[in-house]
Amino acid sequence: MKALELGKQPLTTVLEQHPMVADFVTALGFSAPDEHISLSQWLAELPDEALFDAGMERGQILDHLQRLVAEVQLMADRHAERIDSVTLIGGRDKSGRAENLELTFRAGEIVCIVGPTGSGKSRLLGDIECLAQGDTPTGRRVLINGTEPDDDRRYAPDRKLVAQLSQNMNFVVDLSVRELIAMHAHCRLVSAPEQMADTVIACANALTGEKFSADVSVTQLSGGQTRALMIADAALLSASPVVLIDEIENAGVDRRQALELLTRGEKIVLISTHDPLLALRGSRRLVIRNGGIAEVIETSERERQNLRHIERIDATLMDIRERLRGGQRIEEDIAWPN
Ligand SMILES: Nc1ncnc2c1ncn2[C@@H]1O[C@H](COP(=O)(O)OP(=O)(O)OP(=O)(O)O)[C@@H](O)[C@H]1O
């Protein structure tokens, strides 16, 4: 849209269709009249003192608003780009032996990464996070929708494809949970940020045993609450179609629900874990040895049946944990599910 065209539009329409223009007008302390005049007409009628106070020249404002609208549109277009697949092209292990493989992960898929300590699980997540192009110690390459990502995609912070939820997350801002999430929703151009924040918080509360209020400061959240909040935020608000998770065990988070929430958004989820509830939920798992992907195991039907059994055992354990938390004794004969 040209500056002239934006200027010709009725002011009320501009403010309605472009909330950031309304924010800009309010921030400068201008008040918009009710009558039906065009944006240019309204600018022409603004008193000189108002412009002086705002530190802007009359001619600059229309041009500035035009650029603002164009930039926000560009951001929205970028967020709408669809990622259907991520392809990993093998590199080499720590001894320099070739991995000789090409793996494609599709939207909605959960892939688990297993392997001993120091074997290279985080390195693999790191390669995907930076969309490696043979320029990391493993020599791996990553393709997006089957093609090599351009530098803009690799390095522009607002085009990040990958959200990484790391094990330790600390907030340094003193905002309430609602303020922080609403701020994120605002940046993501969600039309009702406060409402979206409430949805994210409700989701996070469904994931954690220790519920928290929207008004609590983020610095007061426990590790499990923080993790639940970040998972809900990544699932509902993040533009990143790929989510990498370095372990979510022992964090007081309902792991099954967390994964369901993440994959419902058609994201690709890669998770480094040895938790059977998570590792057997994935469609396949990558076995890492000596820095290389040594094996790719498809989850079998028998393993899925075992997963259901493990879930029942886990529910019994969770119940015992809850009772201990509530100060109860555990003295009965425990009936383990078959
Ligand atoms: N293919 C490789 N070539 C060279 N170095 C590698 C390779 N893979 C991993 N490494 C290096 O090995 C070290 C250990 O890897 P990493 O931290 O990824 O292991 P991990 O499996 O995540 O360990 P932990 O389970 O203890 O977190 C890192 O310094 C990493 O950069």
The ligand as an ORCA input file, in Angstrom:
! r2SCAN-3c Opt
* xyz 0 1
  N      30.047    -35.578     15.996
  C      30.779    -34.873     16.861
  N      31.993    -34.444     16.539
  C      32.754    -33.721     17.414
  N      32.335    -33.388     18.654
  C      31.123    -33.783     19.042
  C      30.268    -34.526     18.172
  N      29.088    -34.775     18.826
  C      29.228    -34.202     20.040
  N      30.433    -33.624     20.181
  C      30.935    -32.910     21.375
  O      30.914    -33.806     22.484
  C      30.631    -33.128     23.689
  C      29.458    -33.793     24.428
  O      28.287    -33.693     23.634
  P      26.866    -33.279     24.228
  O      26.993    -32.234     25.273
  O      25.989    -32.985     23.064
  O      26.451    -34.663     24.908
  P      25.050    -35.063     25.618
  O      24.710    -36.403     25.100
  O      24.057    -33.989     25.456
  O      25.519    -35.173     27.115
  P      24.625    -35.091     28.483
  O      23.678    -36.252     28.428
  O      25.668    -35.245     29.542
  O      23.950    -33.750     28.485
  C      30.331    -31.695     23.294
  O      31.494    -30.935     23.495
  C      30.018    -31.787     21.798
  O      30.280    -30.581     21.099
*
